[in-house]
Amino acid sequence: MKTKRKAKIITDIVILLCSGTLAACLYFRSYEWAWLTESEAALLVVMALVAMDLTFLLKKNRADVQNSYPADDIWARSVILLNEQNEPVKSWDMSGKISFIIGKRSRDREVDIDLEDCEYSAFIDEQHAVLNYCLDSWYIEDIGSHNGVKIKKSEDGICYKILNRPCRVAAGDIIYIANTRLLLS
């Protein structure tokens, strides 16, 4: 795979150099097409190939960005509300989404993860926290809640309080909104 990529890069560089040379020739010569030699005509063909190659690369990059949602098992795909016995009570699918507001639904505001029916809902703000997908990872951020947000990382089992900046989360981590626990799976 790496050798194919290196070969592609080298080919692209050669094509770009040839195109630059042709562009310089066209700039310094007259505007008549009759003066084109066989080598200049070949460079013109190469320049057309460069344009097609760049178009292909741009379309491919656009498709890669649109399909960049992670498929690996280390990334969270759902948020699961756990009860006191660590049993799932409710879940929310994260597939194809880039942001979730966690809190309690009110007349004025909707939330993506509604914790209104939870045992500790009195300690949860209307808009308590937000989960955002950015740079191939999910991040949790406290958005000015009164009781804060904590995260228990699956990798080390330590519980961290979220302060003043987003914290990256992954599958297996547990988010604490007041005493309400949300498992990322």
Secondary structure, DSSP 8 states (H G I E B T S, - for coil): -HHHHHHHHHHHHHHHHHHHHHHHHHHHS-S-STT--HHHHHHHHHHHHHHHHHHHHHHHHHHHHHT-S--STTS--EEEEE-TTS-EEEEEE-TT--EEEEE---SS---SEE-TTSTTGGGS-TEEEEEEEETTEEEEEE-S-SS-EEEE-TTT--EEE--SS-EEE-TT-EEEETTEEEEE-
